[in-house]
Amino acid sequence: MDGIGFDFEEYDISPFPKFQHLKNLQACDLSVDKLEPRTTPAKLLKGFHDCVDPLFEDILIKMKPKNFSLEICKTIKKCDTIPEFTNLSIDEFPNDHKIKWAILPNCKEDNVMVTLGIGLDVKAEVLLYRTLPNTSFYGADPIIQPNLQLYSHFGGKFFPFAVGKEAGVNRFKVLPNQNKKTREYTYQDVTTIDVPYFFKNILKLKQIDFLWIDIEGGELTFLHYLHRGNTFDKLGVTICQFNVELHPDSWPNGYQIVFDFIPRILRENRYVFLKPLETTTGVFRLFFINVENQQCVRKYIQ
């Protein structure tokens, strides 16, 4: 540990000009399609698959699992520029060390944002808070301070535990407050709530507009929950957009898990993914957009 704890400074949480514009949007009517949508799921899927399918079939799927994770970002990066994506107006929300992405709604209703893994840094959440009205924020991290102070500063609800596959006391890679300067993560035994209980019994929500996952390898234990017919479907929970940082080097068989997960997402046609960004060797981020759920499509894509 470097001994340098977090020196809390209050963030500016005053609304941006865009906040008022979004606040004045018409109320959402998600029961019908828009008469003049900016795009459609069919167009998005076609443009996406036309670009990424040859890259997977000719290059990525032929690789070994580790090389797949090492090469995917630079291989599919060019697909970010297809017209179907550039028409979506994807906004960037950076914090001190990472970048998150979001498509803001085209109508007004309550929104839900969930952060799994706060990591002593909420600048991206604060930017979203200052941009998007009517948004409830929920964040979980087993390191209580300063994450509690940071997340609650802008009205977010903080949960002092890890969220993972199994409830109990589990070993997670975490960022202690004392390592603020070096951002050196260490392994600790932490209280863990399982994913189904957290979403069903604690949050009690059926739609998550924005889900940001960065839990240093723990995500690999429940990525498959996002597949069709799996845990989130059984819970009746819809996720409209999610950012995830994948850490295949931090978990047993992690490279194989990622190698299985992403091609299956590609085949299922529920999500399109873009914004690949390698953060360190073999660790990378992706942004996923739900193009299947009608409410998500009408609120964010049309």
C-alpha positions in Angstrom: 0.0 0.0 0.0 1.3 3.5 -0.8 -0.3 5.1 2.3 -1.9 7.8 0.2 -5.6 7.8 1.1 -8.3 9.6 -0.8 -8.4 13.4 -0.3 -12.1 14.1 -0.8 -13.0 17.2 -2.8 -16.6 17.9 -3.6 -17.5 17.5 -7.2 -19.4 20.2 -9.0 -22.9 18.6 -9.4 -24.6 21.6 -11.0 -26.6 20.7 -14.2 -25.0 21.1 -17.6 -27.1 23.0 -20.3 -28.0 19.7 -21.9 -29.7 18.7 -18.6 -32.5 21.3 -19.2 -32.9 20.2 -22.8 -33.4 16.5 -21.7 -35.7 17.7 -18.9 -37.9 19.3 -21.4 -38.3 16.3 -23.7 -41.8 14.8 -24.2 -42.8 12.1 -21.8 -42.0 8.6 -23.1 -44.6 6.5 -24.8 -42.9 3.2 -25.2 -45.9 1.4 -26.4 -45.5 2.4 -30.0 -42.7 2.9 -32.5 -41.7 6.4 -33.5 -43.1 7.5 -36.9 -39.6 8.6 -38.1 -37.0 6.6 -36.2 -33.3 7.6 -36.7 -32.6 3.9 -37.2 -34.1 0.5 -36.5 -32.7 -2.7 -34.9 -32.8 -4.4 -38.2 -30.5 -1.7 -39.8 -28.2 -1.7 -36.7 -27.9 -5.5 -36.8 -27.2 -5.6 -40.5 -24.6 -2.9 -40.4 -23.0 -4.5 -37.3 -22.9 -8.0 -38.7 -21.7 -6.9 -42.2 -18.7 -5.4 -40.5 -17.8 -7.8 -37.6 -18.9 -11.2 -38.9 -16.0 -11.5 -41.4 -13.5 -10.3 -38.8 -14.7 -13.0 -36.4 -15.0 -15.8 -39.0 -11.7 -15.1 -40.8 -9.6 -13.9 -37.9 -10.8 -14.0 -34.3 -12.5 -17.3 -34.0 -9.4 -19.0 -35.5 -7.3 -17.7 -32.6 -6.5 -19.4 -29.3 -8.6 -17.9 -26.5 -5.8 -15.7 -25.1 -4.9 -14.3 -28.5 -8.6 -13.6 -29.0 -8.6 -11.2 -26.0 -5.3 -9.7 -27.0 -6.4 -9.0 -30.6 -10.1 -8.2 -30.5 -9.9 -4.5 -29.8 -7.7 -3.6 -32.8 -9.5 -6.1 -35.0 -13.0 -4.8 -34.6 -12.2 -1.1 -33.9 -13.0 0.0 -37.4 -16.6 -1.2 -37.0 -17.2 1.8 -34.7 -17.3 4.0 -37.8 -20.2 2.3 -39.6 -23.0 4.7 -40.3 -25.5 2.8 -38.2 -23.4 3.5 -35.1 -22.5 7.1 -35.9 -26.2 8.0 -36.2 -26.8 6.9 -32.6 -25.1 9.9 -30.9 -23.1 8.0 -28.3 -21.9 10.2 -25.5 -18.6 9.7 -23.7 -18.4 9.9 -19.9 -14.7 9.8 -18.8 -13.4 9.5 -15.3 -9.8 9.7 -14.1 -8.8 6.3 -15.5 -11.5 4.9 -17.7 -14.1 5.9 -20.2 -17.8 4.9 -20.2 -20.3 5.4 -23.0 -24.0 5.9 -23.1 -26.8 6.7 -25.5 -29.0 9.3 -23.8 -32.8 8.9 -24.1 -34.9 10.6 -26.7 -37.9 11.1 -24.3 -38.5 11.7 -20.7 -39.1 9.2 -18.0 -37.3 7.8 -14.9 -33.9 6.3 -15.6 -31.8 3.8 -13.6 -28.0 3.6 -13.4 -26.1 0.8 -11.7 -22.4 0.7 -11.0 -20.7 -2.5 -10.0 -17.2 -1.6 -8.9 -16.7 2.1 -8.0 -13.0 2.1 -7.5 -12.6 5.4 -5.7 -13.7 7.3 -8.9 -17.2 8.6 -9.7 -16.4 11.3 -12.2 -18.2 9.5 -15.0 -21.3 9.0 -12.8 -21.2 12.7 -11.8 -21.0 13.7 -15.5 -24.1 11.5 -16.2 -25.9 13.0 -13.1 -25.2 16.5 -14.4 -26.4 15.6 -17.9 -29.5 13.4 -17.4 -32.4 14.3 -15.2 -34.7 11.8 -13.4 -32.0 9.3 -12.9 -31.5 7.0 -9.8 -28.0 5.8 -9.1 -27.1 2.6 -7.4 -23.5 1.6 -6.7 -21.8 -1.4 -5.0 -18.2 -1.8 -3.9 -16.8 -3.7 -0.9 -14.4 -0.9 -0.1 -16.6 1.4 2.0 -14.6 4.6 2.2 -14.3 6.8 0.3 -16.7 5.1 -2.1 -19.7 5.7 0.2 -18.8 9.4 0.5 -18.2 9.7 -3.3 -21.3 7.9 -4.5 -23.7 9.5 -2.0 -22.3 13.0 -2.7 -24.6 13.3 -5.8 -27.5 11.4 -4.3 -26.5 7.9 -5.3 -27.4 4.9 -3.2 -24.2 3.0 -2.1 -24.1 -0.7 -1.1 -21.0 -1.8 0.9 -20.4 -5.2 -0.6 -19.2 -6.9 -3.8 -21.7 -8.3 -6.2 -20.8 -11.7 -7.7 -21.9 -15.2 -8.5 -22.0 -16.6 -5.0 -23.1 -15.0 -1.7 -20.8 -15.2 1.3 -17.3 -14.1 1.9 -15.3 -14.3 -1.3 -11.9 -13.3 -2.5 -12.0 -10.3 -4.8 -9.4 -8.0 -6.3 -10.1 -4.5 -4.8 -8.6 -1.1 -4.7 -8.0 -0.1 -1.0 -8.2 3.6 -0.1 -4.6 3.5 0.9 -3.6 2.8 -2.7 -5.2 5.9 -4.1 -1.9 7.1 -5.6 -0.6 3.9 -7.3 -4.0 2.4 -7.9 -2.5 -1.0 -7.0 -5.2 -3.5 -6.6 -4.9 -6.3 -3.9 -6.9 -9.4 -3.1 -9.1 -9.4 0.0 -11.9 -11.5 1.4 -15.0 -9.4 1.1 -18.7 -9.7 1.8 -20.5 -10.7 -1.4 -24.1 -10.6 -2.4 -25.1 -12.8 -5.4 -26.3 -11.2 -8.6 -29.8 -12.6 -8.6 -30.5 -11.5 -5.0 -29.0 -8.0 -5.6 -31.1 -7.3 -8.6 -34.3 -9.0 -7.5 -34.5 -8.5 -3.8 -32.4 -5.3 -3.2 -32.8 -3.2 -6.3 -36.3 -4.7 -7.2 -36.1 -3.2 -10.6 -37.2 -4.7 -14.0 -35.2 -2.3 -16.3 -31.7 -1.1 -15.9 -31.0 1.7 -18.3 -27.2 1.9 -17.7 -25.1 -0.8 -16.2 -21.3 -0.2 -15.6 -19.3 -3.2 -14.6 -15.6 -3.0 -13.5 -14.9 -5.5 -10.8 -11.4 -6.7 -11.7 -12.2 -10.2 -12.9 -15.3 -10.9 -10.8 -17.4 -10.2 -13.9 -16.2 -13.4 -15.5 -18.2 -15.5 -13.0 -21.6 -14.2 -14.2 -21.1 -13.0 -17.8 -23.3 -15.9 -18.9 -26.2 -14.4 -16.9 -26.6 -12.0 -19.8 -27.3 -14.7 -22.4 -30.7 -15.4 -23.7 -32.7 -17.6 -21.4 -30.2 -17.2 -18.5 -30.4 -15.5 -15.1 -31.4 -12.0 -16.0 -34.1 -13.3 -18.3 -35.4 -15.6 -15.5 -35.4 -12.6 -13.2 -37.3 -10.5 -15.7 -34.6 -7.9 -15.7 -33.8 -6.0 -18.9 -30.5 -4.1 -19.4 -30.7 -1.5 -22.1 -27.0 -0.6 -22.2 -23.9 -1.8 -20.4 -20.2 -1.1 -20.2 -17.9 -3.8 -19.0 -14.2 -4.1 -18.5 -13.1 -7.7 -19.1 -10.2 -9.1 -17.1 -9.5 -12.6 -18.5 -6.0 -12.6 -17.0 -7.4 -12.3 -13.5 -9.5 -15.4 -13.3 -8.9 -19.2 -13.8 -9.9 -20.0 -17.4 -10.7 -16.4 -17.9 -9.6 -16.3 -21.5 -11.8 -19.2 -22.4 -14.8 -17.5 -20.7 -14.3 -14.4 -22.8 -13.7 -16.5 -25.9 -17.1 -18.2 -25.3 -19.0 -15.1 -24.2 -18.5 -12.6 -27.0 -19.1 -14.9 -30.0 -22.3 -16.1 -28.3 -23.5 -12.5 -27.8 -22.8 -12.0 -31.5 -25.0 -15.0 -32.4 -27.9 -14.2 -30.1 -28.6 -10.8 -31.7 -29.8 -9.2 -28.5 -26.9 -6.8 -28.2 -24.5 -5.1 -30.6 -21.1 -4.1 -29.1 -18.6 -1.4 -30.0 -16.1 1.0 -28.4 -13.4 -1.7 -27.9 -10.6 -0.3 -25.8 -7.6 -2.1 -24.4 -6.7 -0.7 -20.9 -3.8 -3.0 -20.2 -2.5 -6.0 -22.0 -5.3 -8.5 -22.3 -7.7 -6.3 -20.3 -10.3 -4.5 -22.4 -13.6 -2.6 -22.4 -16.7 -3.0 -24.5 -20.0 -1.1 -24.8 -23.2 -3.2 -25.4 -26.5 -1.8 -26.7 -29.8 -3.8 -26.4 -31.4 -3.9 -29.8 -34.0 -6.5 -28.9 -36.2 -5.1 -26.1 -38.8 -2.8 -27.5 -38.8 -0.4 -24.6 -35.0 0.0 -24.8 -35.2 0.4 -28.6 -37.9 3.0 -28.5 -36.2 5.0 -25.7 -32.6 5.0 -27.0 -32.3 3.9 -30.6 -35.3 5.2 -32.5 
